[in-house]
Amino acid sequence: MPLRNIHYGWIIVVAAFFLIFLDGLLLYTFGVFKPYLSESVRLSETAVASIFSLRCVTLAISMPLAGKLAEKYKPKYLIIAGGVIASSGVFLSAFADSIFELYIFYGVLVGLGDGAFYTLPVAIISRWFKKNRALAIGIATTGLPVSGLILSPLSAWLIHSFGLREAFFVTAAIVLVISLCGFILRKDPSEMGQSPIGGDSGAVESDPDAGSIRAMDAIRRRDFWILYFVFWAGFNTFLIVIINLYHFGRDSGLDSNAAINMGFFSLNTFKAAIPPALIGVGSIFGRIFFSGYVLRFVQEKRILLMCYILQSGTILFLLFFSDEWAFYLFGFLFGFFYSGWVPIFPTILGNLYGLKELGAIFGFFGSGFSLAALTGPITAGLIKDTFGGYEPMFWVAVCFCFLASAATFFVKSESTVAGGDN
């Protein structure tokens, strides 16, 4: 099919995939960098976790800021600026020799730049799709697990083969180059003389924001905060697992090398890097399965409940069967069920509050991830420093998952504005 016959909305989805890939890069690679940072700067588990938490606190500020700025400025410029800032922070982290420098370079600069990579593409996709919106978001957000699939073993290999500083250099270059995808984004279909996919193909839509609720009004509503709690609790579970799974695996005996051969690409890496990569594999399948198929038949909040319960079951499975094969199976299943709930939230928010200020709404809502990054990893680090093992923190992850499951019974997901279907 000639490129000119492809609706530009799908090109937006491809660009969004790569930008969200960057968000995943900055998430997954820290879990691999963590023990080497601890060794090179001589920091405790809790201190290293606090660097990541500061990055996420900064992210909590930059996400709604990016969403608000996108109402006045073209998103592509905000994303390019974010790429320059984030890549600079990663690059400078290679030269850090104190926790204060890591706080500034990785905690502040990376968090500030990362604020545009997820929120803006998801909000823009919502404006380009009236039909199959959740599917489009699900496809784009597979960039997050794909980055884990590729970059967890790649980062471990880079550090093992060349050193921590060189791994930072490569990561910074990847961030800067891929952020150029921001130039592809267009905020609204009218900029390309098109209507949203699933809208009236005979005419350009003149008012896609009809019935939308202002961001400040949305965050005053009880249903917003119930959703926020569910999102926050779910990401506490995810972050505890993703940041500590690599080290849990090494402590459990997955400390020997394994060869990974992808035909055109092969590398030797620790076996412990494979389970986080398999989270990425499972997430790819899960996002398509839940967003593209299950959502046609099951209400959004029921999918949330289903995924949280099954995700907690995968952690319990790992705690009782911590053999090598169990780590690999856990990685795939955890990623599969985790990816079922992540794309659901933008769809629910769009249904409840409309599209006009969805960037600002989702930017503020996304701070739940940053708050989870403050509560989850630091709690896990304190537990590790106190008890000296990884099992107790994984039990805490199960508890967060149960909290999210219980709260889904109070979630409102029915459409209340003119914004389209799923």
Secondary structure, 3 states (H helix, E strand, C coil): CCHHHCCHHHHHHHHHHHHHHHHHHHHHHHHHHHHHHHHHHCCCHHHHHHHHHHHHHHHHHHHHHHHHHCCCCCHHHHHHHHHHHHHHHHHHHCCCCCHHHHHHHHHHHHHHHHCCCCHHHHHHHHHHECCCHHHHHHHHCCHHHHHHHHHHHHHHHHHHHCCHHHHHHHHHHHHHHHHHHHHHCCCCHHHHCCCCECCCCCCCCCCCCCCCCCHHHHCCCHHHHHHHHHHHHHHHHHHHHHHHHHHHHHHCCCCCEEEEECCCCEEEEEHHHHHHHHHHHHHHHHHHHHHHCHHHCCCHHHHHHHHHHHHHHHHHHHHHCCCHHHHHHHHHHHHHHHHHHCCHHHHHHHHHHCCCCHHHHHHHHCHHHHHHHHHHHHHHHHHHHHHCCCHHHHHHHHHHHHHHHHHHHHCCCCCCCCCCCC
